[in-house]
Amino acid sequence: MAEKFGDQEFLEFVVKSLVDNPSDVKVGRTVDEMGVLLNLKLNPQDMGKIIGRNGNTAKAIRTLLRVVGMKNHARVNLKIEEPEGGSPRPREASNSMDKVMEDLKL
């Protein structure tokens, strides 16, 4: 018989399976009129594994959570908490945008 997961337990199971530091994974759950909000906190070194290239892993996790939510007749959203001190590397998109803006100056 298949084990039944709630949304919070499901998220913990998936994330802990993907990261190098599963003991650092913390999932908070709040419910309001908009539905369920799951807050995910994890080791900053594991952030890239959960976000994935172009955010694809995070999108896939959010899609799976929507499916779990539909089975429970609830809207489930995921918020991935930023690590302390912001992102560990500068974002290339903003750097390239600055270069484009600089090139436009006559």
C-alpha positions as CSV (number, residue, x, y, z in Angstrom):
1,M,0.0,0.0,0.0
2,A,1.3,3.4,-0.9
3,E,2.3,5.8,1.9
4,K,0.1,8.9,2.1
5,F,1.9,12.2,2.3
6,G,0.6,15.6,3.4
7,D,1.9,18.6,1.5
8,Q,4.5,19.5,4.2
9,E,5.7,15.9,4.5
10,F,5.8,15.5,0.7
11,L,7.9,18.7,0.3
12,E,10.4,17.6,3.1
13,F,10.7,14.2,1.5
14,V,11.5,15.6,-2.0
15,V,13.8,18.3,-0.9
16,K,15.8,16.1,1.5
17,S,16.3,13.6,-1.3
18,L,17.9,16.3,-3.5
19,V,20.2,18.1,-1.1
20,D,23.6,17.4,0.5
21,N,22.5,18.7,3.9
22,P,19.1,17.1,4.6
23,S,19.3,17.9,8.3
24,D,19.2,21.6,7.5
25,V,15.9,21.4,5.7
26,K,13.1,23.1,7.5
27,V,9.5,23.5,6.2
28,G,7.0,25.8,7.8
29,R,3.3,25.7,6.9
30,T,0.7,28.4,7.2
31,V,-2.9,28.4,6.1
32,D,-5.0,31.5,5.2
33,E,-7.9,32.4,2.9
34,M,-5.5,32.1,-0.1
35,G,-4.6,28.5,0.7
36,V,-1.5,26.8,2.1
37,L,1.9,28.5,2.1
38,L,4.9,26.3,2.6
39,N,8.1,28.1,3.6
40,L,11.3,26.2,2.8
41,K,14.6,27.0,4.5
42,L,17.7,25.1,3.7
43,N,21.5,25.2,3.7
44,P,22.7,28.0,1.4
45,Q,25.0,25.5,-0.3
46,D,22.0,23.5,-1.4
47,M,20.1,26.5,-2.8
48,G,21.3,25.8,-6.4
49,K,20.1,22.2,-6.2
50,I,16.6,23.2,-5.3
51,I,16.4,26.1,-7.7
52,G,17.9,24.2,-10.6
53,R,19.1,25.5,-13.9
54,N,16.8,28.4,-15.0
55,G,14.6,27.6,-12.0
56,N,13.4,24.3,-13.5
57,T,13.7,22.2,-10.4
58,A,11.8,24.7,-8.3
59,K,9.1,24.9,-11.0
60,A,8.8,21.1,-11.0
61,I,8.5,21.0,-7.2
62,R,5.8,23.7,-7.3
63,T,3.9,21.7,-10.0
64,L,4.0,18.6,-7.8
65,L,2.8,20.5,-4.8
66,R,-0.1,21.8,-6.9
67,V,-1.0,18.2,-7.7
68,V,-0.8,17.2,-4.0
69,G,-2.9,20.3,-3.1
70,M,-5.6,19.4,-5.7
71,K,-5.9,15.9,-4.1
72,N,-6.6,17.7,-0.8
73,H,-8.8,20.4,-2.4
74,A,-6.3,23.1,-1.4
75,R,-4.1,25.6,-3.2
76,V,-0.5,25.1,-2.2
77,N,2.2,27.7,-2.7
78,L,5.9,27.4,-2.0
79,K,8.2,30.2,-0.8
80,I,11.9,29.4,-0.9
81,E,13.7,31.5,1.8
82,E,16.7,33.4,0.6
83,P,19.8,32.5,2.7
84,E,21.3,35.2,5.1
85,G,23.3,37.7,3.2
86,G,21.4,37.4,-0.1
87,S,22.5,35.3,-3.1
88,P,26.1,33.9,-3.0
89,R,26.9,35.1,-6.6
90,P,26.0,38.1,-8.6
91,R,23.2,37.6,-11.1
92,E,24.4,37.7,-14.7
93,A,21.2,39.1,-16.0
94,S,21.6,42.4,-14.1
95,N,25.2,42.6,-15.1
96,S,24.4,42.2,-18.8
97,M,21.5,44.7,-18.5
98,D,24.0,47.2,-17.0
99,K,26.3,46.6,-20.0
100,V,23.5,47.1,-22.5
101,M,22.5,50.4,-20.8
102,E,26.1,51.6,-20.8
103,D,26.5,50.7,-24.5
104,L,23.4,52.8,-25.3
105,K,24.9,56.0,-23.9
106,L,26.2,58.2,-26.7
